[in-house]
Amino acid sequence: MAPPTAKPDGVNSDGDASGLHVLIAEDNVDSAESQAHLVRLFGHRVEVAFDGQTALELADATHPEVLLLDIGLPGLSGYEVAAQLKDRHGQKKPSIIAVTGYGREEDRRLATEAGIHLHLLKPVDPEMLRAILQRFQAVIAEAGSR
C-alpha cells in the first residue's frame, strides 16, 4: 500500500495558530509523522508531503514560512523542489532547511546552490530543531514588523 501523498493539518495540537507554518517533505512516512508530531509540540502548524511534487504544490498553494526538506524524495528531489521554489517565489520563498542523510561536501554545495538556507543531517536533535525553529520565527517576526 502506497503512503498518502499529503497530510494537511491547519493548527497545532493546542489549536493555536500563532506558531510558524511548517511544511515537512519526507518520503519515510514514520519519520515524517514523527517530525510533524514534534514540530506541533513546539507550537507550529504543520503540513506533510511524502514526495517532491506534492511538496512543491503544497508550498505554492499554502505558502509555508519554513520547509523541512528531505533531499532524497521520490519524483522531484529536494534540490529540485528548492530550486523551483527559488525560481517561482524569489525572496518570498519559505526558509528551507534540509533534513537529510546526504552529508558530503558536494551535497552541501548543491543544497546552497538550490537555495536551501540550512543543511542538517539526520537524525536531528529535537532541542536543536526547536532552537532553530524559534530563531527562524524570531527573524520572520522581526522582518514582519519593519
N, C-alpha and C positions, 0 to 999 in steps of 0.2 A: 504494500500500500504506500503510495507516494505521500509525502508530507503536504500539508496545505501550503499555498503559495504566499499567503499573508495573513497576519492576525492583527487587526486594529484594536486599540484599547485607548479610549478617549481620555481617561483620567487615571491618576494613580490610585493606590489602594485606599487612600483616605478620601477620595473624591475631590481632592484639592487640585485645581488647575493652575497653581502658581509656579510649579517647577518648570524645568525645561521640557520641550517636546523633543523626544529622542526616538530616532528610528534605528532599529538594530537589524543589520543584514548579516545573517549567519545561516549556512545551509545545514548545520548539525542541529536538529530540532531540540534535542536535550540541552545543548549549550545555549541556543537562542532563548529557550524558555527560562533557563537559569539566569542568564544575563538580564532578561526582561523583568523577572521577579526581583532581582537585586536592585535594578535601576528604579523600579516602582517603590521599593522600600526606601530609597534615597529621596523620594518625593517628586519624581518626574513622571510625565505622561509618556507612554511607550507604544510604539507600533513595531511589528516584526515582519520582516520579509525573509523568505528562505532561498531566494535566488536573485541574481543581479538585475534582471529585467524588472521584477516586481519592486525591488528596492528603488530603482530609478523612477518607476511610475509613481510609487508612494511619495518619494521625495518631491517630485514635480507637483503632485496633487495636494500634499498636506504641508509642505514647507517646514520640515523639522528644523530645529535650531542646531541639533547635533546628530551626526550619523556615526554609529559604531559599526564599522565596516570590515567584514572578513574579506581577505583578498581572494581566496580560493573558492569563489562562488560558482555555481553552475550557470551556464548561459553567459552573461556578461561578468567578467572578473571584477573584483573590487577596484582595480586600476581603471578599468573601462567606465565603471559607474562614476568614480570620482572625476575622471576627465570629462565625461559628458555633462556632469553637473556644473563643472567649471565653465565649460563652453556655453551651456544654456543659461546659467544664472550669474556668472561672473562673481562679483563681490557679495552677492546676495545668496550664494550657495550656503548650505549648512556647514558648520565646523565639522570636519571629517577626522575621525580617529580610527586608524587601522587597528583592529584587534585580530591578530593573525599568528600563524605559526611560521610565516615567511620572515626570517630574521637576518638574511645575508645583507651585506652592504649594498649589493645590487638591488635587492628588494626595497631597501630604504630609499635608494636613489629613485627607483621607479615610482614609489609612493609619493615622494616630494614632487616629482615631475607631473604626476597626475593631479596634484592639488590637495593631497592629504596633509593635514596640519600636524598630526602626531602619530607616531608608529609604536604600538605596544605589542609585545609578544605574549602569546597565551602560555600559561594561564595568567590572567591579570589579577593582581592582589585586589580584593574588594575595597579595602581602605584607600588604596592608591586611586582606584576608579572613582570612588566617592569624592576624593580631593580634586581630581581632575575635572569632574563634572561641576563641582562647586566653583572652581576657578573659571571655567567656561561661562557659567551662569553669571558670575560677577562681572566678567568682561562684557557679556551681552547686555546686562542691565546698565552698565556704565555707558556703553555705546548708545543705548536707547534713551538715556537721559540727556544726551547732548543735543 
